[in-house]
Structures are given as C-alpha cells and as structure tokens.
Amino acid sequence: MALIDAFLDELWSLQGLSDNTLSAYRTDLCQFDAFLTAKGIGLLALDSLTLRDYLAYRFEQGMAKTSTARMLSSLRRFYRHQLVSGTLSEDPTALIESPKLPKSLPGSLSEAQVEQLLAEPSSDDPVECRDKAMLELLYATGLRVSELVGLGMSELGLRQGLVRIIGKGGKERLVPMGEVAQDALEQFLAGPRQMLLKQGATEVVFPSNRGQQMTRQTFWHRIKLYALRAGISTELSPHTLRHAFATHLLNHGADLRVVQLLLGHSSLSTTQIYTHVARTRLADLHEKHHPRG
C-alpha cells in the first residue's frame, strides 16, 4: 500500500489529477494488489505471466472489457512510474495488449427533448430554480457535471457572459454561457441561492438544500426526476446534456476545433466521436424530410 500511496501522491502533486481520477487509480491498484497478495506475490515482483493470470481471472468473473482496459491503463502508469524512478528495471505491462473496445457513441437528446427537460423545473421553488439554472448552464456550456457542481462564484463572469473553468489537469478555459442560461443564473442568484444557504457561507454557485456543495450523484438524481416528469424515455447518462451540447453545435455547423476548446478536450480525436453522432442524426433527418430520402 505504501507504494500505491507514494505513486498517487506524486500524481496529485505533479499532475494535479482530480480526486475522481485518483480514486479510480487507487481502486484498480488495490484490487490488483489484493490478487497478488493472495498468491504471495508483491507488486514489484510481478511478471507478465502473472498479469495474464489476472486478466484471465477478470474475464472469468465477467468483468467488462471497458473496466479491464481502464485497469490496465492504471497498471501501465504505475509500473512506468516505477521504471522511471528506478524501483524496477523492466516494465511487466510492456508486452500486454489492451482489450479491443468497440467505438462507443455517447448518448444524447434531440433538441426537442432538451427543451422539454429544461422546461420542467419551476422558478418558484428555490431548489427547482437552482436546478433550472444548472440545467440551462450545463446545456449552454457543455461543462462536465463535476465542473458544474464545483463551480465557484469567482469563476462566474456575469458581465462578460463567461464561465471560467479549471478542467482536467488544471487546464483553464473560458466558455460563453448564452443569454438564456445567464438569465436563469441571475434569477437564481437574486434570492433562491441565499435561501438554500440558510445563513451559511460557501463559495459554490449551486449549494445543496443543506447549504453545502452538491454531489454529482445528487444532481444526477435531479436530472432523472425532470426527465421522468417530462416523459423522456431515452436512456440518460450524467453527461447527457454535455453530449447534446456538442452534438447540437455540430448539427448547426460549428467547427470541430471550436467544440474541442469549449469541451476542454486536450486532443481533437476525443471530440471527433461527436461527428459520428451528428452525421447519424443528419442522415436520419435527410431520410425523414427529403422528398427522395
């Protein structure tokens, strides 16, 4: 465990990885360490044959390929760190191939469904007024849910209509919020936010009904509530509105590199998956509405 702790501490201090990413690394490494301990093998005594045994074990347990691919990524990073630091002379993961994964397309909503979802929260209730501002801002900016719930008052530029986001790896980006989201946000800040704070003080823009920072899970439950009320049966994910933001921008002619900057993707290849979604939707529209479709 000391090796794992030291590795994670260095990732945190040198690369500024998020708590969620570090937690995922810890889970993968601790599970692997437990497997090795049961066999009487230490983390630094690993060979590629034992690693293949672990992959076979995961397959027998019915674990998903995506989970195994992530686990291998964690192990590669851990053992490359040991190699660089001189703790090991060989990387036991070097000859191991990651499982091939199908290229998955993110789920999204149509523009009409988004309108239905955004119309559900009532501005008369402090909690729903908060949720409306959050949903509008999420769809207008394409923020990650973790970025939204952790958004601080100092990161809002209401006069400029901008949000300043510190994303993955500590990278900063400025994202325009649009008039509708700005109006919903100003309405929430004008009174309902203080009602949720209940005389307390917090920097977060969207406090919970206990006056504290909301969790991602709580907001995810709120989204599902409004989807149910709106009669939306499409399977949703925590990033559904982020996906809709990107897809709808591309459908309306936005440049892919602009969408990349707005989403905070470090690589254009990550953003390109949305072009598949956009093309599929455009093909469906063409088939449905063109006289010779």
C-alpha positions in Angstrom: 0.0 0.0 0.0 2.9 2.4 0.7 4.0 2.1 -3.0 0.5 2.9 -4.2 0.2 5.8 -1.8 3.5 7.3 -2.9 2.5 6.9 -6.6 -0.8 8.6 -6.1 0.7 11.4 -4.0 3.1 12.1 -6.9 0.3 12.1 -9.5 -1.6 14.6 -7.3 1.3 16.9 -6.7 2.9 16.9 -10.1 0.0 16.5 -12.5 -3.0 17.8 -10.5 -5.3 14.9 -11.3 -8.8 15.1 -10.0 -10.0 13.2 -6.9 -12.2 11.0 -9.1 -9.3 10.0 -11.3 -7.0 9.3 -8.3 -9.8 7.3 -6.7 -10.1 5.2 -9.8 -6.4 4.5 -9.9 -6.4 3.6 -6.2 -9.3 1.1 -6.7 -7.6 -0.6 -9.7 -4.2 -0.9 -8.0 -5.6 -2.0 -4.6 -7.7 -4.8 -6.3 -4.6 -5.9 -8.2 -2.5 -5.8 -5.0 -5.1 -8.0 -3.2 -5.0 -10.5 -6.1 -1.2 -10.7 -5.9 -1.1 -10.9 -2.1 -3.4 -13.9 -2.2 -0.7 -15.6 -4.4 2.1 -14.4 -2.1 3.5 -12.0 -4.7 4.5 -8.4 -4.2 3.7 -5.5 -6.6 7.4 -5.3 -7.5 7.8 -9.0 -8.1 5.2 -9.1 -10.9 5.9 -10.8 -14.2 3.8 -10.7 -17.4 2.6 -14.3 -16.9 1.0 -13.4 -13.5 -0.5 -10.3 -15.1 -2.1 -12.5 -17.8 -3.4 -14.7 -15.0 -5.1 -11.7 -13.5 -6.6 -10.8 -16.9 -8.0 -14.3 -17.2 -9.4 -14.1 -13.7 -11.2 -10.8 -14.5 -12.6 -12.5 -17.6 -13.9 -15.4 -15.6 -15.5 -13.0 -13.2 -17.4 -11.5 -16.1 -15.9 -8.0 -15.7 -16.5 -5.7 -18.6 -13.8 -5.0 -21.3 -14.0 -1.3 -20.6 -13.2 -1.9 -16.9 -10.3 -4.1 -17.7 -8.9 -1.6 -20.2 -9.1 1.1 -17.6 -7.4 -1.2 -15.0 -4.6 -1.9 -17.5 -4.1 1.8 -18.1 -3.7 2.3 -14.3 -1.2 -0.6 -14.1 0.8 0.7 -17.0 1.1 4.2 -15.4 2.0 2.7 -12.1 4.8 0.4 -13.5 6.2 3.0 -15.8 6.5 5.3 -12.8 8.4 2.5 -11.0 10.6 2.2 -14.1 11.4 5.9 -14.3 12.1 6.1 -10.5 14.5 3.2 -10.7 12.5 0.9 -8.5 12.2 -1.6 -11.4 14.4 -2.4 -14.3 11.7 -3.8 -16.5 8.0 -2.9 -17.1 5.9 -6.1 -16.7 3.0 -4.5 -18.6 5.0 -3.7 -21.7 4.0 -6.8 -23.7 0.4 -6.9 -22.6 -2.2 -5.7 -25.1 -5.3 -3.8 -24.0 -8.6 -5.5 -25.0 -10.1 -4.1 -28.2 -13.1 -2.0 -27.4 -16.0 -1.1 -29.8 -16.1 2.6 -30.6 -19.0 3.8 -28.4 -21.1 6.8 -29.3 -22.3 8.9 -26.4 -26.0 9.0 -25.7 -27.7 12.3 -26.4 -31.1 14.0 -26.6 -32.8 15.7 -29.5 -33.3 19.4 -29.4 -37.0 19.0 -28.7 -36.2 16.6 -25.8 -33.7 19.1 -24.3 -36.4 21.8 -24.5 -38.8 19.5 -22.6 -36.2 18.8 -20.0 -35.3 22.4 -19.4 -38.9 23.5 -19.1 -39.6 21.1 -16.2 -38.0 22.9 -13.2 -40.2 25.6 -11.7 -38.6 29.0 -10.9 -41.0 29.5 -8.0 -39.2 26.8 -5.8 -35.7 27.6 -4.6 -34.4 24.1 -5.3 -36.0 23.8 -8.7 -34.9 27.4 -9.5 -31.3 26.2 -8.8 -31.8 23.1 -10.9 -33.2 25.1 -13.8 -30.1 27.4 -13.7 -27.8 24.3 -13.5 -29.5 22.6 -16.5 -29.5 25.7 -18.6 -25.9 26.3 -17.8 -24.9 22.7 -18.5 -26.6 22.7 -21.9 -25.3 26.2 -22.8 -21.6 25.4 -21.9 -21.1 21.7 -22.1 -19.5 21.5 -18.7 -18.7 18.2 -17.1 -21.0 17.5 -14.2 -18.1 17.6 -11.7 -17.2 21.1 -13.1 -20.8 22.3 -12.7 -21.3 21.2 -9.1 -17.9 22.5 -8.1 -18.3 25.9 -9.8 -17.3 28.8 -7.6 -18.7 32.3 -7.5 -15.3 33.7 -8.5 -15.5 31.7 -11.7 -18.6 33.4 -13.0 -18.2 36.4 -15.3 -21.8 37.6 -15.5 -21.0 40.9 -17.1 -19.0 39.2 -19.8 -21.4 36.3 -20.0 -18.5 33.8 -19.4 -17.6 30.9 -17.2 -14.0 30.3 -16.2 -13.4 26.5 -15.8 -10.4 24.8 -14.4 -10.7 21.4 -16.0 -8.8 18.2 -16.1 -5.1 18.5 -15.4 -5.6 22.1 -14.1 -6.2 23.4 -17.6 -8.2 26.6 -17.8 -10.8 27.5 -20.4 -13.4 30.3 -20.9 -16.8 29.3 -22.1 -19.6 31.7 -23.1 -22.9 30.9 -21.3 -25.5 32.5 -23.6 -28.4 34.8 -22.7 -30.9 32.1 -21.6 -28.5 30.4 -19.2 -27.4 33.8 -17.9 -31.0 34.9 -17.2 -31.7 31.6 -15.3 -28.5 32.1 -13.3 -29.1 35.7 -12.4 -32.7 34.8 -11.3 -31.3 32.1 -9.0 -28.5 34.3 -7.6 -31.1 37.1 -6.9 -32.7 35.3 -4.0 -33.2 31.5 -4.1 -29.4 30.8 -3.6 -29.4 32.7 -0.3 -32.5 30.7 0.8 -30.6 27.5 0.2 -27.5 28.7 2.1 -29.6 29.2 5.2 -27.3 31.9 6.7 -24.3 29.8 5.9 -21.5 30.7 3.5 -20.0 28.8 0.7 -18.2 29.7 -2.5 -20.1 27.2 -4.7 -22.6 28.7 -7.0 -25.1 25.9 -6.6 -25.4 24.8 -3.0 -27.5 21.8 -1.9 -30.6 22.3 0.2 -28.3 21.9 3.2 -26.2 24.9 2.1 -23.2 22.7 1.1 -21.6 21.7 -2.2 -23.9 19.3 -4.1 -22.6 15.9 -5.1 -22.6 14.7 -8.7 -24.9 11.8 -7.6 -27.5 14.2 -6.2 -27.6 16.3 -9.4 -27.8 13.1 -11.5 -30.9 12.1 -9.5 -32.4 15.5 -10.1 -31.9 15.2 -13.9 -33.6 11.8 -13.8 -36.5 13.3 -11.9 -37.1 16.0 -14.5 -36.7 13.5 -17.4 -39.4 11.4 -15.8 -41.6 14.4 -15.4 -41.0 15.4 -19.0 -41.9 11.9 -20.2 -38.4 11.4 -21.7 -37.7 7.6 -22.0 -34.3 7.9 -23.7 -31.6 6.3 -21.5 -29.7 9.2 -19.9 -26.2 9.4 -18.5 -24.6 12.0 -16.2 -23.1 13.7 -19.3 -26.2 13.6 -21.5 -26.5 17.4 -21.7 -22.8 17.7 -22.4 -23.2 15.3 -25.3 -26.3 17.2 -26.5 -24.3 20.5 -26.3 -21.6 19.1 -28.6 -23.9 17.3 -31.0 -26.3 20.2 -31.5 -23.4 22.6 -32.1 -22.0 20.4 -34.8 -25.5 19.9 -36.3 -25.8 23.6 -36.6 -22.4 23.9 -38.4 -20.0 24.6 -35.6 -16.3 23.9 -36.3 -15.0 20.8 -34.6 -12.0 22.6 -33.1 -14.2 25.2 -31.5 -16.3 22.4 -29.9 -13.0 20.8 -28.7 -12.0 24.1 -27.0 -15.4 24.5 -25.4 -15.5 20.9 -24.1 -11.9 21.2 -22.8 -10.7 18.2 -24.7 -6.9 18.0 -24.9 -7.0 16.0 -28.1 -9.2 16.6 -31.2 -9.6 12.8 -31.6 -11.6 12.8 -28.4 -14.0 15.3 -29.9 -14.3 13.6 -33.2 -16.6 10.9 -31.8 -19.3 13.6 -31.8 -19.1 13.9 -35.6 -20.4 10.3 -35.9 -23.4 11.3 -33.7 -24.0 14.4 -35.8 -23.8 12.6 -39.1 -26.1 9.9 -37.9 -28.7 12.5 -36.9 -28.3 14.4 -40.1 -28.8 11.2 -42.2 -32.0 10.4 -40.2 -33.3 13.9 -40.8 -32.5 13.7 -44.5 -34.3 10.4 -44.9 -37.3 11.6 -43.0 -37.8 15.0 -44.6 -36.2 14.9 -48.1 -38.7 14.1 -50.9 -36.3 11.5 -52.3 -35.0 10.4 -48.9 
